[in-house]
Amino acid sequence: MAWVIGIGIFFFLLFAFPKQVGGLILILLAVGGVAWIYSNAESRAAAKERSKIVTSARTDLGCADPQFPIGVSISNGTKKQINSVDFTISAKRPGYSSEVYSNFHTSDRILKPGDVYFACWSLSSYETTYGKLKDENIKALNWSTRVISVRFSE
């Protein structure tokens, strides 16, 4: 009910003081437009920086421990130091588009510009749509990673 009263007050002010209310509306639209342009530019810049961080996941990168079968590399192609990276490790069956495994991970390894970090990661032990992941079907899957967010040093 309060919104009806608010609309009534707005129309009263609009008809009582049309130039002032019109000017106020234009100012608010201009401020909103500038805020939107700034936010959009910031978002594009962050996406561009994030695209310079290259991650990959594979099973043939020398991870001998069966508890840590997935080799993940993170490469910092930016000009900033990375404090942490949030990413997902996903797997698909060859020839299929649906993921049979996907899990969220965080690396707080500090990476200077140009650094590459490699580590063997464990998989969660939950049941997947493909059944329980075992050594033989882990190697047959197509593994990938996707960067979710990055925290740079200030």
N, C-alpha and C positions, 0 to 999 in steps of 0.2 A: 504494500500500500504506500510505503514511503516513496517508492520510485514514481508513482503517479503524481504525488505532491511535488517531487523534484522536477518532473516534466512540466507541470503547471507553472512552477516558479520560473523555469527556464523560458517558457513561451511568454510569460508576463514580462520578464526582463527584455526578451528579444523585441517585443512590440513596443515597450516603453522606451527603451534605449537601443534602437537598432544599430546605429553606427558603433557604439561602444562594444556591444555584444558581438557584432560582426568582426570588429577589430580583434577582440579577445579570441574568437574562434580561429581567425587567421593566424594569430600568434601561437596558439596551441597547436594548430596543424603544422606550422613551420618548425616549432620545437620538436614535435613528434617525428617529422620528416628527417630532421637533422639527427635525432637519436637513432632512427631506423638505419640511416645511411652509415653512421658510425658503427653500430652494432653489426651490420652486414659486412663492412670492411674488416672489422676485427675477426669475425667468423671466417672470412675467406683467408685472412693472413694466418690464422691458427691452422686451418686445413692445409694450407700450402706448406707450413712448417712440418706438420704431422706427416705429410706425404714424403718428406725427405728422410724419414726414419723407416728403414727397411728391416722387416722381420721375416724369418722363414722357419719352418719346422719340417724335419725329416727324420726318418728312422735309420738312415745309413750314414750317419755322421760320427760314428765311433762311440756311441753310448752302449757300453758293454753290460752295465748293470741292468738286469731286467726290471728293477724297481724304478729306474729312471730311463725309459726307452726312447724318449723323444728329444732329439737335439734341436735346440732353439737358438738361433743367432739374431742379435739385434745390432743394427748398424746405425750410428749417428751421422747422418749426412747434413745436419744443420750446422750453423755457426755458433750454437749455444750449447752449454753444458746441460745434459739431461740428468735430473735427479731420480726420476722413476718413470716407468712405463707400465701402463695397464694394457693387457692384450688378451685375446682369446686364442686358444689352440683348438682347431676343428679338424674333423676327419670325415671324408666321404668315401663310399665304396667306388671303385673304378667304374666309370660309365653311368653313375647316378648323380643326381643333383642335390639330394637331401643329405643333410649332415647326420651321421650316426653317432658322433661324439662332438661335444663342444664344452669347453670349460674356461673360466676366467682365471687369469694369472696376473701377478704383479711382480715386477723386478725393480728393486731399489738400487740396482747397481749404477753408480755414477759413471756416465759416459761423456768424455770430453769430445769436442768436435772431431769427427773422423774415426773415433774409436769403434771397435766391433767387439761385442761380448757374446760368448758362446757358453751354453750350459746344457746339461742333460736334465730334463724335467720329468716328474712323475705324472701319471694319469690318475684321475679320481677312480675309485673302485666301484662306482655305482654301475648298475645295469644299464646298458644302452639299448637303443632300438635294434641294434645289430646283435644283441646278446652280450654276454660278458666279454670284454676285450681280453684276448689272450695273445701271447707272443706271435703266434703264426698269423693271426688276422690283423695284428697291429702293423706288421710290415707290408701287408697287402693294401692297406688303406692309403688314400691320398691325403696328406696332412697339409694344413695351411695355418697361417696366423693372421690376425687383424689387430692393428693398434686401435685401442679404444680412447685412451687419453695419455697425455704426456705432461709431466711437470718439469719445467726448466728452472735452472737456478736464476736468481734475480741478479 
